[in-house]
Amino acid sequence: MTFSDVEFDALALRLYRGVRKVPFAQFRDYALGVIKPALGFDTAKWGMGIHDECGTFISSVHLYQLPPSVLEDYAKAVGNYDYAAARIAAQFGRTVCIPWDDPETTSEQSTAQRAYQFKYGILHVLSTALPDPALGLGHFLSLYRADPARPWTEADRQLKERLFPHLIEAFMQARCLHTKQEGGAERGYAIADRTLSIANVTPLFRELMLREWPHWRGNQMPPEVCAVWSEGKRLYSRGKQVVISMEPDQQLVHLMARCCNALDLLSARELAVARLFARGLEHKDVAKAMCVSPHTVRNQIKMIYIKLGVSNKTELAACLADLS
């Protein structure tokens, strides 16, 4: 299928419109739904991983129209070496088309690998992998066709290669919108493994970390943060100047650093009370929602006013709007 520039622009525009209108958890399914009529695939895998001179370590995979068992069976079927993945990695940055009967690949595959392909209908492969220079991540998207008689064409390959950067950019915009800025403060990002050993950081993340921990060397998160992470009770650590949040993502942890703001002075319960009260609820309504007495709510609001430096409900609402 040949796409004109006008058709391509319309497709890209639909992707970017979804950034604001589609919940982040559903965005990848939305984006794949947008491009599916143009590329006519049956199933897909969309993932991320750390990319360095040793290769790409896959940290997370989103499955489209594929069961979770496709990942469970992968190691058994492929063994120690995936020849198709090796071909894709050898052309990092380009879209690679691998037909199911490709002699260069099939000659190296075992009977178990071929059975795996047919079991899940991942015969014809169209895959692209690109780096994210800011975080050192590798993004990849593999599209599959199950019908042996429907191989990918060169036009399909070129369209996928042209679309993929837009898919990644829209996905990252959706992620940033999902983890919106607090208090107008800029955020720094990092990627770590499950022990909080750092893989990659943005310059701002490093800058913020050094404000809080001047002797930080960047290879491991500070002991205070690691202790919070190992407890597993909460996924953020607050220092004197910096707040660190931690988001597990399969084998990796996404870290975000920002400067502390006034809301960080509030306990989780105080923040909940403040938001209910600022929405216009009366003391008794807030008390009912929080399962406490109105007298307790009045005392909490007095303390909230002192911590945030406000004196009435209007100022409280404005403060929450500015800092949330």
N, C-alpha and C positions, 0 to 999 in steps of 0.2 A: 504494500500500500504506500503510495507516494503522498507526502504531506506538503501542502503549500506553506509559505511563510505565514499567511493569514490564519490557516488552520492550526499551525504550531503555536502561534501567539495566543490563540483562543484557549488552547489546551493548557499552556503555561499559566495563563490568567486564572483559569479554574483552580489550578493547584494553589496559587497564592491567595485566592479568595477563601480557600478552606482553612487557612492559617487562623483566621479569627472566628469563623463560624462553626468549626468542628472541634469538639473536645480533643485534647492532645492524645488521650488514650486510644482514640479512634482514628487519628490522623493518617497513619500509614495505610489502614484499610481504605480510607477515603481516597488517598492519593493513588493507590493501586487501582481502585475503581474508576478513577478519572482516566488513567492511561490504558486500561484494559481494552476498550473498544478499538483503540488505535493499534495496539500490538497483539491482541488476540491470544493471550496466554491463558493457561488453565490454572496454574498454581505459581507460588513464588516464595522466596526466602529473602528477607531484608534484614541485614544485620550490621553490627559495628564491632570493631576490635582495635587493639593497639597495633600500629604498623611501625616497624623499625627495620634495621638491616638484617634482622633474623627472620623477618616475615611478618605475617599478620596473625595475632592471637585473637580468636573470636570471643567477644565478651557477651554478646546478646544477639538473639535471632528472633525476628518476628515472622511467624508462619502465616501465609495467606492460602486458604483452602487446602491446607495440609494438616494431618493429625500430628499431635506431639510425638507419636511413635516414630515419625520420620527421623527425628533427632536421636532417639534411643537406639534405633536400628543402624544408624549411620556407622558408628564405630565398628560394629560387628561385621557389616558388609564391606566396608572400605579397608579396614585394617590400618596398617601404619602409614600408608601413602595413598593419597587421592590424586590420581593422575589428571583428572579434569581440573581440580583446584590448582594443581601445579601449573597447568597451561594458562589459567586465568592470572595467577600471580606473576607469571613470566611476562605478561603484557599489562601490568598494573597501569591503570589510567585509560585503558582502551576497552571497548566492549568486545567480548569474545563469543563467537558462535560455535557450539559443539553439537553436531548432529548425533543421533543415537548410534548410528552405524559408522561413525568416523573411524577409519582404520588406525589412525595414529593413537587414538585413545583406547579403542576396543582391544587392540593387540596386547595392551598392558593390563587390562581388567580381568578380574577373576569371575567365575560363574556366580559367586555371591553378589558381586557388585552389579552384574547385569540383572540378576533377579530383583535386587533392591530397586533399580531404576524402573523396571516394569511394575513392581508392586505398587509404587507410589506415583506412577505416571509422570516421571521426570526424565523423559527420553531426550527431547531436544532442549538444550540449555542455551540461554542467552544471558550472559553475566557481565557485570561491570563493577570494578572496584576503584575507588578514588580516595585520596588522602584528605584529611581535614587539617591543614597546616597549623591552625590555632591550637588544637588539642593533641595533635599527633595520632588521631584516630584514623582507621581505615573504614570507610563505608562501602558496603557491597549490596548489590541487588541481583539475584538470579531469578529469571523468569523461565517457566517450563511449559512445554507442550507434550501432551500424552499420546497424540496420534502419530505413529511412525510416518504416515503419509503427509504430515504437515511440517516440514522443516522450516527453520528460520531463513529468511531471505536477506540479501545484502541491504535492501531498503529497511527491513526491520532492524538490522544491526545499527545502521546509521541513525535511525530515529531514536532508538534506545540510548545511544551514546550522546545524542543531542539533548535528550530529555533528562538524563540522570543528574547532571549538576543542578537543574531546577528542582528536582525531587529532594535532593539533599538540602538545598538552601531553604526550601519551604519547610522541610522537617525541622531544621535547626531554628528557624524563626518561630515555629509552633512551640518548640521546646522552651525557647527564651520567653515567649509569652506565657507559657504554663508556669514557669518559675519567675514570675514578674519581679521587678525590682522593688525593694522596700525603701521608703524614705528617699527616693530619688538617687540612692547611692549606687555606684557602679559595683559590679560583681566580678570577682575573679574565679576561674574554674580550674579544676585539676581532675586527673584520673588516677586512681590507685587500685591496688589489688585488695583482697579481703583482709590482709594484715595492715592495710593503710601504708604500704610501701608505694611511693609516688612513681608513676610512669611518665606523666606529662603535666605541665602547668602552664597557665597563661601568665604573661608578665605581671598583670595586676594581682593575681593570686599570690605570687611570690612577694610582691611589694607589701600586700596586706599582712602576710604571714610574718614578715620581718618587722613590721610595726609592733606586733604582739610578742614575737619571739626573735629578738635581734640576732641570736646566735643560731637560728635555724639554718640547716644546710640543704634541705630540700629533698633528701632521699627517703625520709620517713616522717609521718605526721608526729607532732610533739606528743610526749607521754600523756599529757592532760586530755588531748583529743582521743588518743588510742584507748585510754581508760573508759571514756564515755562510750566509745564504739563497742568495746568488749563487753560492757554491761548490757548492751542491747535494749536498754529501757527507753532511750530517746536517740534521735538521729541529728542532734545539733549540740554544739559546744560553744559556750559564750565566754569570751575572755574579757579583759578590761577595755579593749578597743575594737576587737574583731569577733564576729559571729561566724562559725563554721557549720554548715549543714552537710549531711551525708546521705546520699541516696543509693541504696544497693541496686545493682543491675546485673543479675546473674553472677558472673565471676568477678565483676569489677565493682568499684564504688565511685560514683560521681560526687565530687566535693565542690562546694561553693563557699566563697569567703566574701564578706561585706563588712563595712564599718558598723559598729553598734549605733542604734538610735534610741530615742526615748521609749519606744514600745518594749525594748528589751529589758526595761526596768520593771515591767509588769510580770506577775506570775501568769501562768496559763489561765487560771481561774479569773484573775483580775481582767485579763484581756477579753475573756468571754463576756464578763459582766459589762465591761466598757462598750463592747460592740452592741450588745442588746440594748443598753441604755441610750446609746447614741442613735439607734434606729427609731427612737421615740417611745419605747416601752416605759411604763411607770415602774416605781420601785416594786410594787406588789407583783407586777407581771414578770419582772426580771427574777424576783424571788421564787416565783412558781416555776419558771423555766430552769432555774439553777438548783431547785429543791432546798432552799434555805429560807430564813425568815427575812421580812422586809428590813428589820433592824440591821441584820448582817449586811444586806445590800447597801444600805445607807453608809455604813462604816467603810465598806469596800470602795464606794464611789468617792468618799472623802479622801481616802488614800490614793486613789487613781488621780484625782485632781492635783494632789500635792506632787506626785511623781511626774506628771506630764506638764505641770505648770499652767493648768487651765482653771477656770472658775465657774463654768456653766456648761450645759448640755450642748449648746451651739459650738462653743470653742472645742469641746471634746470631739464632736463629730468632725470638725474641720481638721483637728490634729490626727485623728484616725485616717481620714481621707488622704492627708499629706504623707503619712508614714506607712500606709499599708499598700 
